[in-house]
Amino acid sequence: MGGRVENVGVLAMELYVPSQYVDQTELEKYNGVSPGKYTVGLGQSKMGFCSDREDIQSLCLTVLHRLIEKNNINVHDIGRLEVGTETIIDKSKSVKTFLMTLFAKEGATDIEGIDTTNACYGGTAALFNAINWVESSSWDGRKAIVVAGDIAVYGKGPARPTGGAGAVALLIGPNAPLVFDRGVRASYMAHAYDFYKPDLASEFPLVDGKLSIQCYLSALDSCYNLFCKKMRKTDPDFRGLLSLDGMLFHSPYCKLVQKSLARVCFNDFLNSPPEVREQQFPGLSKFKDYKLADTYFDRDVENAFMTYSQKLFDEKTKPSLYISRNVGNMYTPSLYGGLASYLVSKSPKELVGKKFALFSYGSGLASTMYSINICDDVSKLNGLIDSLKLSVSLLDKRESVDPAVFSDIMDLRTANYHTAPYTPTGSIDVLFPGTYYLTNIDDQRRRTYDRKV
Amino acid sequence: MGGRVENVGVLAMELYVPSQYVDQTELEKYNGVSPGKYTVGLGQSKMGFCSDREDIQSLCLTVLHRLIEKNNINVHDIGRLEVGTETIIDKSKSVKTFLMTLFAKEGATDIEGIDTTNACYGGTAALFNAINWVESSSWDGRKAIVVAGDIAVYGKGPARPTGGAGAVALLIGPNAPLVFDRGVRASYMAHAYDFYKPDLASEFPLVDGKLSIQCYLSALDSCYNLFCKKMRKTDPDFRGLLSLDGMLFHSPYCKLVQKSLARVCFNDFLNSPPEVREQQFPGLSKFKDYKLADTYFDRDVENAFMTYSQKLFDEKTKPSLYISRNVGNMYTPSLYGGLASYLVSKSPKELVGKKFALFSYGSGLASTMYSINICDDVSKLNGLIDSLKLSVSLLDKRESVDPAVFSDIMDLRTANYHTAPYTPTGSIDVLFPGTYYLTNIDDQRRRTYDRKV
């Protein structure tokens, strides 16, 4: 029996969002929909997007280079690099190989890991792979980096305001300020055609909206109950949401996350012993014989538990939605944007010792609930939080783009999605300093990039 | 410090190859090329292929179902399932989610892992992820399954005879008959456009043939030298190839593998102390000042070390090429077809205690050399070998197809690669019993399958 290092978790974290966004209120007007459809109905304020100057490789290069720079990482100190994405621009060559340009030039090439894909779950799978590597016999003392990035775009129509774009990079190793709980990861994996991308020549997904919500909520039911069961093996007093300081969710749009927290409370309600149910859930007894499988679209249940959970939502979940609300669905980085939002919403002193659960969901479908504990040593936390605050402050430096201009930029992306050779025409001026951008796709579809100084 | 299980490795293994093949000698005649171009120049005898009845999901379902059946696996005893493939038919939904149909119907849904992609390296990445999981704190006593599958097809022209198709499934857990060495995995990862699939609407790759060979050989140089260095940390007497009973390679075509073993000997030659060089490598001293980077296409070096290594090749590598020679390049399963070929070429008694290295290569590029030790207990080995022999014997039950008919079947595949809705027309009769096949692709590009009884 070999030894295993302790307290494996997140040592540092970097976030990148595009420098341009469209305001959802303005988009409501431009699309001629009823006021509040996007801002209240979906719970979204702003949506980040990329011009033809950015693709999945540039996004991941940008966030990785920032992580390395800001944390003075020696590339020879990295033993694993893995990418989670569903923004596929090559069916064979991984994004990771492109990221190797930052390492190979220094002679650092012995770095395991490639790309991993299942809708918005790829970043979480890459993260688990990195954790397992650090805990395995193959670990050699070096650290792992997980990069998750995506460009979420939809054709014209009701799904378009649920787009977004961004990337995160996580530095993983032992003795971390954010530590992953062991032995409690609870997954639910199944086959579903809720959201998928079988039209390889198109940048857009096929979506069965109603099925997607049902899949998300049923996966949440399964993961949450299994997570609680695993938690109680080590802590018999674990009371689910009530034992957690925060609960974070993959966020296709903020409203679904609020409904999800209500759903967690509905699970707690159904699981509660009859003798305490009325006390803990006053006025909700009429739902005691309801079944999970029958209530994915039950408005009465939804409204009752949305009302019941409002305070819990404000306290444990809402702080995690800042980036989601103001950038949109980033797909694989979405949950980690939630983590960043949660962390910067509080001071390091408030964060120490906190425990929270995270629910990762990728259509198709793959999902897991897992948990993170924040260490008790505030000094270990300061650097991570300061750095993240700097990243998140970029959101305020973005440029608002008129919906008509946004629509033109999307049209250009769509028209040239599969064109080669191709020279992008999007503005370089508008990009944040340090952003990688596409300079050319040649007749053999090889891509070249430059970095904005 | 938590405990870690010992002797993690391959508990069982299953192989699936298509039931039809084209003979390479006949293909030479049909294509009007010089005799021996494919059979001697590439070293290939037969090439397996799929009609429009099989896709990556059916291939992986077939091999996984066989593994489960033949080994009486209880699906509740599986905690991880991961797929390595570069045959992408959906940019978001993983093949793994489709495989979950075999588990979810039994209520087994808490199964981590999704798909991992980088050319022919995906299976190896999935394997390492599975090993790491078993060795991590997340392991709960259940086993992992790794599935690797691909359909390798090329447009008409000189690359077409380097196609192939197949799938493997590996059952991974502790106390295995085939055990992975710890701490010696040696990787080389870099960015290259040697072979890639950026034309998403086409089933065919873009290939820079010469660059691909250079990338493969330079990756081999790096991995082999680093592997030996890591090996010597635990065994100072480790002498590379001479300390190994076998050396297996990813096989795009058999001739490149023979050249690769020669290349390993060239590395040994350059690394050997001057005082023993002439004795160990008689007559080769004239190459002593040659550099690795200058000799990827040096015919003198290649010929000299091909001659030098002939006996070593026959002994340590050739037994691994049976499936590659008779099925073609299976991409991600290629190296594991090599492992199967090597294992069935000997009796369990001959295999016990043997040690061999494996070189995995995926263009783009990602590569690793690692090693396996066969346990000393022949009784642990018998079941695995017997089962594999049964799988490999399927090769003799295949049907030979005339090159003109093969070409028509390929034309049909190509014409309908991206068509929806689509009902395949390929023969079901020709499939092996137990083979999954595509029954329909509907207007929403959803795929349905059936299994041949």
Chai-1 contact restraints between the chains, C-beta under 6 A:
chainA,res_idxA,chainB,res_idxB,connection_type,confidence,min_distance_angstrom,max_distance_angstrom,comment,restraint_id
A,M1,B,G3,contact,1.0,0.0,6.0,A-B,restraint_1
A,M1,B,R4,contact,1.0,0.0,6.0,A-B,restraint_2
A,G2,B,R4,contact,1.0,0.0,6.0,A-B,restraint_3
A,G3,B,M1,contact,1.0,0.0,6.0,A-B,restraint_4
A,R4,B,M1,contact,1.0,0.0,6.0,A-B,restraint_5
A,R4,B,G2,contact,1.0,0.0,6.0,A-B,restraint_6
A,R4,B,R4,contact,1.0,0.0,6.0,A-B,restraint_7
A,E86,B,S92,contact,1.0,0.0,6.0,A-B,restraint_8
A,I88,B,K91,contact,1.0,0.0,6.0,A-B,restraint_9
A,D90,B,Y196,contact,1.0,0.0,6.0,A-B,restraint_10
A,D90,B,K197,contact,1.0,0.0,6.0,A-B,restraint_11
A,D90,B,P198,contact,1.0,0.0,6.0,A-B,restraint_12
A,K91,B,I88,contact,1.0,0.0,6.0,A-B,restraint_13
A,K91,B,K197,contact,1.0,0.0,6.0,A-B,restraint_14
A,S92,B,E86,contact,1.0,0.0,6.0,A-B,restraint_15
A,S92,B,A119,contact,1.0,0.0,6.0,A-B,restraint_16
A,S92,B,Y196,contact,1.0,0.0,6.0,A-B,restraint_17
A,S92,B,K197,contact,1.0,0.0,6.0,A-B,restraint_18
A,K93,B,Y196,contact,1.0,0.0,6.0,A-B,restraint_19
A,K93,B,G364,contact,1.0,0.0,6.0,A-B,restraint_20
A,S94,B,T117,contact,1.0,0.0,6.0,A-B,restraint_21
A,S94,B,N118,contact,1.0,0.0,6.0,A-B,restraint_22
A,T97,B,H191,contact,1.0,0.0,6.0,A-B,restraint_23
A,T97,B,G364,contact,1.0,0.0,6.0,A-B,restraint_24
A,F98,B,H191,contact,1.0,0.0,6.0,A-B,restraint_25
A,M100,B,M189,contact,1.0,0.0,6.0,A-B,restraint_26
A,M100,B,A190,contact,1.0,0.0,6.0,A-B,restraint_27
A,M100,B,H191,contact,1.0,0.0,6.0,A-B,restraint_28
A,T101,B,H191,contact,1.0,0.0,6.0,A-B,restraint_29
A,A104,B,A190,contact,1.0,0.0,6.0,A-B,restraint_30
A,T109,B,Y188,contact,1.0,0.0,6.0,A-B,restraint_31
A,T109,B,M189,contact,1.0,0.0,6.0,A-B,restraint_32
A,T109,B,A190,contact,1.0,0.0,6.0,A-B,restraint_33
A,D110,B,S187,contact,1.0,0.0,6.0,A-B,restraint_34
A,I111,B,M189,contact,1.0,0.0,6.0,A-B,restraint_35
A,E112,B,S187,contact,1.0,0.0,6.0,A-B,restraint_36
A,I114,B,T116,contact,1.0,0.0,6.0,A-B,restraint_37
A,I114,B,N118,contact,1.0,0.0,6.0,A-B,restraint_38
A,I114,B,A125,contact,1.0,0.0,6.0,A-B,restraint_39
A,I114,B,A366,contact,1.0,0.0,6.0,A-B,restraint_40
A,D115,B,T117,contact,1.0,0.0,6.0,A-B,restraint_41
A,T116,B,I114,contact,1.0,0.0,6.0,A-B,restraint_42
A,T116,B,T116,contact,1.0,0.0,6.0,A-B,restraint_43
A,T117,B,S94,contact,1.0,0.0,6.0,A-B,restraint_44
A,T117,B,D115,contact,1.0,0.0,6.0,A-B,restraint_45
A,N118,B,S94,contact,1.0,0.0,6.0,A-B,restraint_46
A,N118,B,I114,contact,1.0,0.0,6.0,A-B,restraint_47
A,A119,B,S92,contact,1.0,0.0,6.0,A-B,restraint_48
A,A125,B,I114,contact,1.0,0.0,6.0,A-B,restraint_49
A,N129,B,N129,contact,1.0,0.0,6.0,A-B,restraint_50
A,N132,B,N132,contact,1.0,0.0,6.0,A-B,restraint_51
A,N132,B,W133,contact,1.0,0.0,6.0,A-B,restraint_52
A,N132,B,S136,contact,1.0,0.0,6.0,A-B,restraint_53
A,W133,B,N132,contact,1.0,0.0,6.0,A-B,restraint_54
A,E135,B,S136,contact,1.0,0.0,6.0,A-B,restraint_55
A,E135,B,S137,contact,1.0,0.0,6.0,A-B,restraint_56
A,S136,B,N132,contact,1.0,0.0,6.0,A-B,restraint_57
A,S136,B,E135,contact,1.0,0.0,6.0,A-B,restraint_58
A,S136,B,S136,contact,1.0,0.0,6.0,A-B,restraint_59
A,S137,B,E135,contact,1.0,0.0,6.0,A-B,restraint_60
A,S137,B,R182,contact,1.0,0.0,6.0,A-B,restraint_61
A,S138,B,R185,contact,1.0,0.0,6.0,A-B,restraint_62
A,R182,B,S137,contact,1.0,0.0,6.0,A-B,restraint_63
A,R185,B,S138,contact,1.0,0.0,6.0,A-B,restraint_64
A,S187,B,D110,contact,1.0,0.0,6.0,A-B,restraint_65
A,S187,B,E112,contact,1.0,0.0,6.0,A-B,restraint_66
A,Y188,B,T109,contact,1.0,0.0,6.0,A-B,restraint_67
A,M189,B,M100,contact,1.0,0.0,6.0,A-B,restraint_68
A,M189,B,T109,contact,1.0,0.0,6.0,A-B,restraint_69
A,M189,B,I111,contact,1.0,0.0,6.0,A-B,restraint_70
A,A190,B,M100,contact,1.0,0.0,6.0,A-B,restraint_71
A,A190,B,A104,contact,1.0,0.0,6.0,A-B,restraint_72
A,A190,B,T109,contact,1.0,0.0,6.0,A-B,restraint_73
A,H191,B,T97,contact,1.0,0.0,6.0,A-B,restraint_74
A,H191,B,F98,contact,1.0,0.0,6.0,A-B,restraint_75
A,H191,B,M100,contact,1.0,0.0,6.0,A-B,restraint_76
A,H191,B,T101,contact,1.0,0.0,6.0,A-B,restraint_77
A,Y193,B,R446,contact,1.0,0.0,6.0,A-B,restraint_78
A,Y196,B,D90,contact,1.0,0.0,6.0,A-B,restraint_79
A,Y196,B,S92,contact,1.0,0.0,6.0,A-B,restraint_80
A,Y196,B,K93,contact,1.0,0.0,6.0,A-B,restraint_81
A,K197,B,D90,contact,1.0,0.0,6.0,A-B,restraint_82
A,K197,B,K91,contact,1.0,0.0,6.0,A-B,restraint_83
A,K197,B,S92,contact,1.0,0.0,6.0,A-B,restraint_84
A,P198,B,D90,contact,1.0,0.0,6.0,A-B,restraint_85
A,P198,B,R445,contact,1.0,0.0,6.0,A-B,restraint_86
A,L200,B,L200,contact,1.0,0.0,6.0,A-B,restraint_87
A,L200,B,A201,contact,1.0,0.0,6.0,A-B,restraint_88
A,A201,B,L200,contact,1.0,0.0,6.0,A-B,restraint_89
A,A201,B,A201,contact,1.0,0.0,6.0,A-B,restraint_90
A,L206,B,Q444,contact,1.0,0.0,6.0,A-B,restraint_91
A,G364,B,K93,contact,1.0,0.0,6.0,A-B,restraint_92
A,G364,B,T97,contact,1.0,0.0,6.0,A-B,restraint_93
A,A366,B,I114,contact,1.0,0.0,6.0,A-B,restraint_94
A,Q444,B,L206,contact,1.0,0.0,6.0,A-B,restraint_95
A,R445,B,P198,contact,1.0,0.0,6.0,A-B,restraint_96
A,R446,B,Y193,contact,1.0,0.0,6.0,A-B,restraint_97
